Amino acid sequence: PTITNVSIKEGDIVEMIGTTFKGEKAKVLRIDKQKEEVVISLLGAAVSFPVTVKIDNIKVIRREDEEEDE
């Protein structure tokens, strides 16, 4: 997908779909639109650390603003 039609925001919960962490859920910390990368923090990890992945390796499963509505 091109960056123009990807609507990922900081704080979104995403699922990894194409990397070593396939199936893992993570929270978006930062987005670099020029490099088409996102920095995420894995939710299931014992130690929280940032991981940089390409945007096409993740899919958004929950928006931060949806959590607030519940």
Biopython code that builds the backbone (N, CA, C, O; Angstrom):
import numpy as np
from Bio.PDB.StructureBuilder import StructureBuilder

atoms = [
    (1, "PRO", "N", (0.828, -1.201, 0.000)),
    (1, "PRO", "CA", (0.000, 0.000, 0.000)),
    (1, "PRO", "C", (0.870, 1.263, 0.000)),
    (1, "PRO", "O", (1.952, 1.282, 0.587)),
    (2, "THR", "N", (0.398, 2.280, -0.645)),
    (2, "THR", "CA", (1.133, 3.537, -0.627)),
    (2, "THR", "C", (0.782, 4.306, 0.629)),
    (2, "THR", "O", (-0.263, 4.083, 1.239)),
    (3, "ILE", "N", (1.656, 5.202, 1.004)),
    (3, "ILE", "CA", (1.469, 5.931, 2.258)),
    (3, "ILE", "C", (0.232, 6.824, 2.226)),
    (3, "ILE", "O", (-0.321, 7.153, 3.275)),
    (4, "THR", "N", (-0.200, 7.215, 1.040)),
    (4, "THR", "CA", (-1.360, 8.097, 0.951)),
    (4, "THR", "C", (-2.648, 7.409, 1.380)),
    (4, "THR", "O", (-3.567, 8.082, 1.846)),
    (5, "ASN", "N", (-2.747, 6.074, 1.237)),
    (5, "ASN", "CA", (-3.985, 5.403, 1.625)),
    (5, "ASN", "C", (-3.839, 4.578, 2.901)),
    (5, "ASN", "O", (-4.728, 3.792, 3.228)),
    (6, "VAL", "N", (-2.743, 4.742, 3.618)),
    (6, "VAL", "CA", (-2.561, 4.061, 4.895)),
    (6, "VAL", "C", (-2.903, 5.048, 5.998)),
    (6, "VAL", "O", (-2.316, 6.126, 6.087)),
    (7, "SER", "N", (-3.849, 4.673, 6.827)),
    (7, "SER", "CA", (-4.283, 5.600, 7.880)),
    (7, "SER", "C", (-3.907, 5.048, 9.249)),
    (7, "SER", "O", (-4.771, 4.684, 10.046)),
    (8, "ILE", "N", (-2.628, 4.994, 9.501)),
    (8, "ILE", "CA", (-2.124, 4.529, 10.795)),
    (8, "ILE", "C", (-1.791, 5.756, 11.621)),
    (8, "ILE", "O", (-1.187, 6.709, 11.128)),
    (9, "LYS", "N", (-2.194, 5.721, 12.891)),
    (9, "LYS", "CA", (-1.914, 6.843, 13.779)),
    (9, "LYS", "C", (-1.147, 6.341, 14.992)),
    (9, "LYS", "O", (-1.214, 5.163, 15.341)),
    (10, "GLU", "N", (-0.419, 7.249, 15.629)),
    (10, "GLU", "CA", (0.285, 6.897, 16.857)),
    (10, "GLU", "C", (-0.737, 6.456, 17.896)),
    (10, "GLU", "O", (-1.779, 7.090, 18.061)),
    (11, "GLY", "N", (-0.436, 5.375, 18.588)),
    (11, "GLY", "CA", (-1.337, 4.852, 19.602)),
    (11, "GLY", "C", (-2.226, 3.725, 19.107)),
    (11, "GLY", "O", (-2.860, 3.043, 19.912)),
    (12, "ASP", "N", (-2.287, 3.513, 17.785)),
    (12, "ASP", "CA", (-3.094, 2.421, 17.239)),
    (12, "ASP", "C", (-2.514, 1.064, 17.652)),
    (12, "ASP", "O", (-1.305, 0.918, 17.829)),
    (13, "ILE", "N", (-3.391, 0.091, 17.798)),
    (13, "ILE", "CA", (-2.969, -1.283, 18.049)),
    (13, "ILE", "C", (-2.942, -1.989, 16.697)),
    (13, "ILE", "O", (-3.924, -1.968, 15.955)),
    (14, "VAL", "N", (-1.807, -2.614, 16.384)),
    (14, "VAL", "CA", (-1.631, -3.262, 15.087)),
    (14, "VAL", "C", (-1.240, -4.719, 15.276)),
    (14, "VAL", "O", (-0.788, -5.130, 16.345)),
    (15, "GLU", "N", (-1.426, -5.488, 14.209)),
    (15, "GLU", "CA", (-0.992, -6.888, 14.208)),
    (15, "GLU", "C", (0.082, -7.039, 13.146)),
    (15, "GLU", "O", (-0.039, -6.501, 12.046)),
    (16, "MET", "N", (1.131, -7.771, 13.482)),
    (16, "MET", "CA", (2.218, -8.014, 12.542)),
    (16, "MET", "C", (1.751, -9.061, 11.531)),
    (16, "MET", "O", (1.197, -10.089, 11.920)),
    (17, "ILE", "N", (1.970, -8.808, 10.234)),
    (17, "ILE", "CA", (1.508, -9.755, 9.219)),
    (17, "ILE", "C", (2.622, -10.268, 8.316)),
    (17, "ILE", "O", (2.385, -11.176, 7.520)),
    (18, "GLY", "N", (3.822, -9.719, 8.413)),
    (18, "GLY", "CA", (4.824, -10.179, 7.461)),
    (18, "GLY", "C", (6.249, -10.160, 7.957)),
    (18, "GLY", "O", (7.163, -9.970, 7.155)),
    (19, "THR", "N", (6.481, -10.349, 9.238)),
    (19, "THR", "CA", (7.851, -10.324, 9.745)),
    (19, "THR", "C", (8.066, -11.479, 10.704)),
    (19, "THR", "O", (7.230, -12.374, 10.820)),
    (20, "THR", "N", (9.187, -11.445, 11.382)),
    (20, "THR", "CA", (9.508, -12.457, 12.384)),
    (20, "THR", "C", (8.452, -12.523, 13.477)),
    (20, "THR", "O", (8.200, -13.586, 14.045)),
    (21, "PHE", "N", (7.841, -11.389, 13.766)),
    (21, "PHE", "CA", (6.843, -11.311, 14.838)),
    (21, "PHE", "C", (5.429, -11.553, 14.332)),
    (21, "PHE", "O", (4.480, -11.057, 14.939)),
    (22, "LYS", "N", (5.251, -12.292, 13.249)),
    (22, "LYS", "CA", (3.933, -12.506, 12.642)),
    (22, "LYS", "C", (2.912, -12.976, 13.679)),
    (22, "LYS", "O", (3.160, -13.911, 14.441)),
    (23, "GLY", "N", (1.761, -12.305, 13.688)),
    (23, "GLY", "CA", (0.697, -12.650, 14.633)),
    (23, "GLY", "C", (0.768, -11.893, 15.944)),
    (23, "GLY", "O", (-0.195, -11.895, 16.711)),
    (24, "GLU", "N", (1.891, -11.246, 16.213)),
    (24, "GLU", "CA", (2.038, -10.485, 17.453)),
    (24, "GLU", "C", (1.293, -9.160, 17.350)),
    (24, "GLU", "O", (1.168, -8.589, 16.267)),
    (25, "LYS", "N", (0.804, -8.682, 18.479)),
    (25, "LYS", "CA", (0.144, -7.388, 18.516)),
    (25, "LYS", "C", (1.109, -6.357, 19.094)),
    (25, "LYS", "O", (1.952, -6.669, 19.935)),
    (26, "ALA", "N", (0.960, -5.123, 18.619)),
    (26, "ALA", "CA", (1.876, -4.070, 19.046)),
    (26, "ALA", "C", (1.162, -2.725, 19.029)),
    (26, "ALA", "O", (0.105, -2.574, 18.417)),
    (27, "LYS", "N", (1.757, -1.757, 19.707)),
    (27, "LYS", "CA", (1.224, -0.396, 19.733)),
    (27, "LYS", "C", (2.155, 0.506, 18.935)),
    (27, "LYS", "O", (3.375, 0.432, 19.079)),
    (28, "VAL", "N", (1.579, 1.357, 18.097)),
    (28, "VAL", "CA", (2.365, 2.266, 17.266)),
    (28, "VAL", "C", (2.886, 3.409, 18.129)),
    (28, "VAL", "O", (2.116, 4.105, 18.791)),
    (29, "LEU", "N", (4.215, 3.593, 18.113)),
    (29, "LEU", "CA", (4.831, 4.673, 18.873)),
    (29, "LEU", "C", (5.121, 5.884, 17.999)),
    (29, "LEU", "O", (4.927, 7.024, 18.421)),
    (30, "ARG", "N", (5.591, 5.628, 16.765)),
    (30, "ARG", "CA", (5.991, 6.724, 15.880)),
    (30, "ARG", "C", (5.850, 6.273, 14.437)),
    (30, "ARG", "O", (5.985, 5.087, 14.139)),
    (31, "ILE", "N", (5.578, 7.214, 13.541)),
    (31, "ILE", "CA", (5.410, 6.909, 12.124)),
    (31, "ILE", "C", (6.380, 7.759, 11.325)),
    (31, "ILE", "O", (6.453, 8.972, 11.526)),
    (32, "ASP", "N", (7.134, 7.132, 10.411)),
    (32, "ASP", "CA", (8.038, 7.855, 9.514)),
    (32, "ASP", "C", (7.512, 7.683, 8.099)),
    (32, "ASP", "O", (7.792, 6.678, 7.446)),
    (33, "LYS", "N", (6.743, 8.672, 7.618)),
    (33, "LYS", "CA", (6.090, 8.548, 6.315)),
    (33, "LYS", "C", (7.081, 8.597, 5.159)),
    (33, "LYS", "O", (6.825, 7.996, 4.116)),
    (34, "GLN", "N", (8.201, 9.295, 5.312)),
    (34, "GLN", "CA", (9.189, 9.362, 4.239)),
    (34, "GLN", "C", (9.811, 7.993, 3.976)),
    (34, "GLN", "O", (9.988, 7.603, 2.822)),
    (35, "LYS", "N", (10.140, 7.270, 5.032)),
    (35, "LYS", "CA", (10.748, 5.939, 4.898)),
    (35, "LYS", "C", (9.704, 4.833, 4.816)),
    (35, "LYS", "O", (10.048, 3.674, 4.585)),
    (36, "GLU", "N", (8.421, 5.182, 5.004)),
    (36, "GLU", "CA", (7.323, 4.208, 5.063)),
    (36, "GLU", "C", (7.583, 3.142, 6.135)),
    (36, "GLU", "O", (7.438, 1.943, 5.895)),
    (37, "GLU", "N", (7.973, 3.620, 7.326)),
    (37, "GLU", "CA", (8.235, 2.740, 8.458)),
    (37, "GLU", "C", (7.456, 3.218, 9.673)),
    (37, "GLU", "O", (7.087, 4.387, 9.784)),
    (38, "VAL", "N", (7.217, 2.281, 10.577)),
    (38, "VAL", "CA", (6.615, 2.636, 11.859)),
    (38, "VAL", "C", (7.456, 2.042, 12.972)),
    (38, "VAL", "O", (8.059, 0.981, 12.811)),
    (39, "VAL", "N", (7.493, 2.735, 14.102)),
    (39, "VAL", "CA", (8.161, 2.222, 15.291)),
    (39, "VAL", "C", (7.059, 1.736, 16.212)),
    (39, "VAL", "O", (6.144, 2.481, 16.563)),
    (40, "ILE", "N", (7.164, 0.461, 16.601)),
    (40, "ILE", "CA", (6.122, -0.153, 17.425)),
    (40, "ILE", "C", (6.717, -0.709, 18.709)),
    (40, "ILE", "O", (7.929, -0.890, 18.822)),
    (41, "SER", "N", (5.854, -0.972, 19.664)),
    (41, "SER", "CA", (6.239, -1.642, 20.898)),
    (41, "SER", "C", (5.378, -2.890, 21.018)),
    (41, "SER", "O", (4.151, -2.797, 21.051)),
    (42, "LEU", "N", (6.003, -4.044, 21.083)),
    (42, "LEU", "CA", (5.267, -5.305, 21.161)),
    (42, "LEU", "C", (4.531, -5.410, 22.494)),
    (42, "LEU", "O", (5.119, -5.187, 23.553)),
    (43, "LEU", "N", (3.244, -5.749, 22.440)),
    (43, "LEU", "CA", (2.426, -5.818, 23.651)),
    (43, "LEU", "C", (2.712, -7.071, 24.471)),
    (43, "LEU", "O", (2.594, -7.037, 25.696)),
    (44, "GLY", "N", (3.085, -8.175, 23.828)),
    (44, "GLY", "CA", (3.286, -9.423, 24.545)),
    (44, "GLY", "C", (4.688, -9.612, 25.091)),
    (44, "GLY", "O", (4.964, -10.622, 25.738)),
    (45, "ALA", "N", (5.578, -8.664, 24.846)),
    (45, "ALA", "CA", (6.974, -8.809, 25.265)),
    (45, "ALA", "C", (7.125, -8.542, 26.760)),
    (45, "ALA", "O", (6.452, -7.673, 27.314)),
    (46, "ALA", "N", (8.010, -9.291, 27.405)),
    (46, "ALA", "CA", (8.268, -9.096, 28.826)),
    (46, "ALA", "C", (8.946, -7.752, 29.067)),
    (46, "ALA", "O", (8.708, -7.093, 30.079)),
    (47, "VAL", "N", (9.793, -7.359, 28.123)),
    (47, "VAL", "CA", (10.479, -6.072, 28.212)),
    (47, "VAL", "C", (10.031, -5.225, 27.025)),
    (47, "VAL", "O", (10.097, -5.673, 25.881)),
    (48, "SER", "N", (9.580, -4.013, 27.292)),
    (48, "SER", "CA", (9.110, -3.134, 26.228)),
    (48, "SER", "C", (10.303, -2.506, 25.522)),
    (48, "SER", "O", (11.135, -1.854, 26.153)),
    (49, "PHE", "N", (10.383, -2.706, 24.200)),
    (49, "PHE", "CA", (11.449, -2.091, 23.416)),
    (49, "PHE", "C", (10.898, -1.729, 22.042)),
    (49, "PHE", "O", (10.037, -2.435, 21.517)),
    (50, "PRO", "N", (11.383, -0.643, 21.457)),
    (50, "PRO", "CA", (10.885, -0.221, 20.153)),
    (50, "PRO", "C", (11.425, -1.092, 19.023)),
    (50, "PRO", "O", (12.591, -1.488, 19.034)),
    (51, "VAL", "N", (10.563, -1.386, 18.046)),
    (51, "VAL", "CA", (10.939, -2.149, 16.862)),
    (51, "VAL", "C", (10.485, -1.352, 15.646)),
    (51, "VAL", "O", (9.346, -0.888, 15.592)),
    (52, "THR", "N", (11.383, -1.194, 14.666)),
    (52, "THR", "CA", (11.027, -0.470, 13.447)),
    (52, "THR", "C", (10.709, -1.470, 12.350)),
    (52, "THR", "O", (11.507, -2.362, 12.066)),
    (53, "VAL", "N", (9.532, -1.322, 11.727)),
    (53, "VAL", "CA", (9.113, -2.224, 10.651)),
    (53, "VAL", "C", (8.512, -1.405, 9.513)),
    (53, "VAL", "O", (8.101, -0.261, 9.708)),
    (54, "LYS", "N", (8.467, -1.998, 8.337)),
    (54, "LYS", "CA", (7.838, -1.352, 7.194)),
    (54, "LYS", "C", (6.325, -1.332, 7.402)),
    (54, "LYS", "O", (5.761, -2.234, 8.022)),
    (55, "ILE", "N", (5.682, -0.301, 6.881)),
    (55, "ILE", "CA", (4.230, -0.140, 7.045)),
    (55, "ILE", "C", (3.462, -1.319, 6.455)),
    (55, "ILE", "O", (2.418, -1.699, 6.984)),
    (56, "ASP", "N", (3.965, -1.905, 5.363)),
    (56, "ASP", "CA", (3.220, -3.013, 4.753)),
    (56, "ASP", "C", (3.354, -4.322, 5.518)),
    (56, "ASP", "O", (2.798, -5.334, 5.090)),
    (57, "ASN", "N", (4.076, -4.333, 6.640)),
    (57, "ASN", "CA", (4.188, -5.526, 7.483)),
    (57, "ASN", "C", (3.223, -5.523, 8.659)),
    (57, "ASN", "O", (3.275, -6.410, 9.511)),
    (58, "ILE", "N", (2.345, -4.529, 8.709)),
    (58, "ILE", "CA", (1.394, -4.453, 9.818)),
    (58, "ILE", "C", (-0.002, -4.150, 9.304)),
    (58, "ILE", "O", (-0.175, -3.628, 8.202)),
    (59, "LYS", "N", (-0.999, -4.487, 10.122)),
    (59, "LYS", "CA", (-2.371, -4.069, 9.821)),
    (59, "LYS", "C", (-2.993, -3.556, 11.111)),
    (59, "LYS", "O", (-2.763, -4.109, 12.187)),
    (60, "VAL", "N", (-3.776, -2.504, 10.994)),
    (60, "VAL", "CA", (-4.418, -1.896, 12.163)),
    (60, "VAL", "C", (-5.593, -2.775, 12.580)),
    (60, "VAL", "O", (-6.435, -3.123, 11.753)),
    (61, "ILE", "N", (-5.648, -3.132, 13.859)),
    (61, "ILE", "CA", (-6.767, -3.928, 14.353)),
    (61, "ILE", "C", (-7.634, -3.148, 15.332)),
    (61, "ILE", "O", (-8.785, -3.514, 15.567)),
    (62, "ARG", "N", (-7.093, -2.075, 15.907)),
    (62, "ARG", "CA", (-7.894, -1.263, 16.811)),
    (62, "ARG", "C", (-7.330, 0.152, 16.855)),
    (62, "ARG", "O", (-6.119, 0.350, 16.948)),
    (63, "ARG", "N", (-8.205, 1.109, 16.788)),
    (63, "ARG", "CA", (-7.805, 2.516, 16.839)),
    (63, "ARG", "C", (-7.797, 2.995, 18.285)),
    (63, "ARG", "O", (-8.572, 2.519, 19.114)),
    (64, "GLU", "N", (-6.918, 3.936, 18.574)),
    (64, "GLU", "CA", (-6.838, 4.485, 19.918)),
    (64, "GLU", "C", (-8.137, 5.178, 20.312)),
    (64, "GLU", "O", (-8.579, 5.063, 21.455)),
    (65, "ASP", "N", (-8.761, 5.908, 19.361)),
    (65, "ASP", "CA", (-9.998, 6.621, 19.693)),
    (65, "ASP", "C", (-11.186, 5.684, 19.905)),
    (65, "ASP", "O", (-12.150, 6.063, 20.571)),
    (66, "GLU", "N", (-11.140, 4.466, 19.352)),
    (66, "GLU", "CA", (-12.202, 3.484, 19.595)),
    (66, "GLU", "C", (-12.169, 2.996, 21.025)),
    (66, "GLU", "O", (-13.213, 2.727, 21.620)),
    (67, "GLU", "N", (-10.944, 2.878, 21.595)),
    (67, "GLU", "CA", (-10.814, 2.427, 22.980)),
    (67, "GLU", "C", (-11.501, 3.397, 23.924)),
    (67, "GLU", "O", (-12.131, 2.980, 24.896)),
    (68, "GLU", "N", (-11.384, 4.691, 23.643)),
    (68, "GLU", "CA", (-11.957, 5.689, 24.518)),
    (68, "GLU", "C", (-13.478, 5.658, 24.530)),
    (68, "GLU", "O", (-14.097, 6.041, 25.523)),
    (69, "ASP", "N", (-14.090, 5.203, 23.430)),
    (69, "ASP", "CA", (-15.541, 5.156, 23.334)),
    (69, "ASP", "C", (-16.151, 4.044, 24.201)),
    (69, "ASP", "O", (-17.304, 4.150, 24.621)),
    (70, "GLU", "N", (-15.399, 3.004, 24.464)),
    (70, "GLU", "CA", (-15.927, 1.852, 25.190)),
    (70, "GLU", "C", (-16.052, 2.110, 26.663)),
    (70, "GLU", "O", (-16.484, 1.232, 27.409)),
]
sb = StructureBuilder()
sb.init_structure("model")
sb.init_model(0)
sb.init_chain("A")
sb.init_seg("    ")
for serial, (resi, resn, name, xyz) in enumerate(atoms, 1):
    if name == "N":
        sb.init_residue(resn, " ", resi, " ")
    sb.init_atom(name, np.array(xyz, "f"), 0.0, 1.0, " ", f" {name:<3s}", serial, name[0])
structure = sb.get_structure()
